[in-house]
Amino acid sequence: MMRAEIKSTMLALKEELVIPCKSCKGIGWLEPEEPGVNNPCRCMLVFHYLNFLIETKIPRDYWWLAIDDLEMDKGFKSFCHWYNKRIDKAVLNSLGVLFLGPNGIGKTSMQCAIGKEGVVNGYNVQYFTAQQYIESRKANDDILTKEYESGQIILLDELDKVYIKSRSDYVTKTLEDFLRRKTSDGALFIICTNHDQETLEDVFGQSTMSMLKRHLRFVDVEGDDYGDKLQSRWNDIMESDRDYYDERITSMAIRLHEREVREDEGDW
């Protein structure tokens, strides 16, 4: 998402969420409970949190998803909860996760759940696909490439769907350089791919796989295609409105605000 698109999306969200708010009359702030202390309205708390998600480029479909919403084996959800509780240690040691498995079973949902936890904990998170990264490099779009690479937590999706031209190693070499360079810089990767480990090694080579194994926990994800479940709920989804005050969003927004207040007060 280009910078102009990000700004446009934020403005549209403000029009939808803050401006119509009756509690603060579209201002975003309530009367201070204590002199000199800002008192954000609920709409502003949510707007502030969602602005971070827009900056990270996490797709809107995943804003409302929490780990426990996923219809998958409890073991995978337990792993995500366990990992999120240790997100600071994971970032400190640059220890990420590689989710492997077929389409539609929840890999990207878990990836984005970890990314949202990173946002709430104050980290710069960036979501993009392998193809989007390659396209930014090919187009010499230094601004977008630097934005992708700015993440302390990098959500790299669809590692298997990048187009690799025959008799050319540009894509694999570019991705290998990116992974090695950013890992060396201390970035943490959460990667999703449909490839199994054997195919990954065939595509990227033993050296890259060795590097990934040093920094990523390989998790083979199993389950049913969630797309089949969405088919049965298609009519209900069409008739429903997006609730920005859903508990899954507001709880994250409140946690983000509380952390920022603690940091402003020097209590962290």
JOJO-V761186 format. One record per backbone hydrogen bond with DSSP energy under -0.5 kcal/mol. CO is the residue of the C=O (numbers start at 1). NH is the residue of the N-H. If there is no record, write none. Layout:
BEGIN
<<CO/NH> <CO/NH>>
END
This chain:
BEGIN
<<2/6> <3/7> <4/8> <5/9> <6/10> <7/11> <8/12> <9/13> <10/14> <11/15> <12/16> <13/17> <14/18> <14/19> <18/21> <21/25> <21/26> <24/27> <28/41> <34/37> <36/38> <39/30> <41/45> <42/46> <43/47> <44/48> <45/49> <46/50> <47/51> <48/52> <49/53> <50/54> <51/55> <52/56> <53/57> <53/58> <56/127> <59/62> <60/63> <60/64> <66/69> <66/70> <67/70> <70/72> <73/76> <73/77> <74/78> <75/79> <76/80> <77/81> <78/82> <79/83> <80/84> <81/85> <82/86> <83/86> <84/87> <86/90> <87/91> <88/92> <89/93> <90/94> <90/95> <91/94> <94/96> <96/217> <97/99> <97/191> <98/100> <98/219> <99/193> <100/221> <102/105> <104/226> <106/110> <107/111> <108/112> <109/113> <110/114> <111/115> <112/116> <113/117> <114/118> <115/119> <116/120> <117/121> <118/123> <119/122> <123/125> <124/152> <124/153> <126/155> <128/157> <129/133> <130/134> <131/135> <132/136> <133/137> <134/138> <135/139> <136/141> <137/140> <140/142> <141/145> <142/146> <143/147> <144/148> <145/149> <146/150> <147/150> <148/151> <152/188> <153/126> <153/155> <154/156> <154/190> <155/128> <155/157> <156/192> <157/130> <158/161> <162/164> <163/165> <165/168> <169/173> <170/174> <171/175> <172/176> <173/177> <174/178> <175/179> <176/180> <177/181> <178/182> <179/183> <180/184> <181/185> <182/187> <183/186> <188/154> <189/97> <189/191> <190/156> <191/99> <192/159> <193/101> <196/200> <197/201> <198/202> <199/203> <200/204> <201/205> <204/208> <205/209> <206/210> <207/211> <208/212> <209/213> <210/214> <211/215> <212/215> <212/216> <215/96> <216/218> <217/98> <217/219> <218/220> <219/100> <219/221> <225/228> <225/229> <226/230> <227/231> <228/232> <229/233> <231/234> <233/237> <234/238> <235/239> <236/240> <237/240> <242/244> <243/246> <246/249> <246/250> <247/251> <249/253> <250/254> <251/255> <252/256> <253/257> <254/258> <255/259> <256/260> <257/261> <258/262> <259/263> <260/264> <261/265> <262/267> <263/266> <266/268>>
END
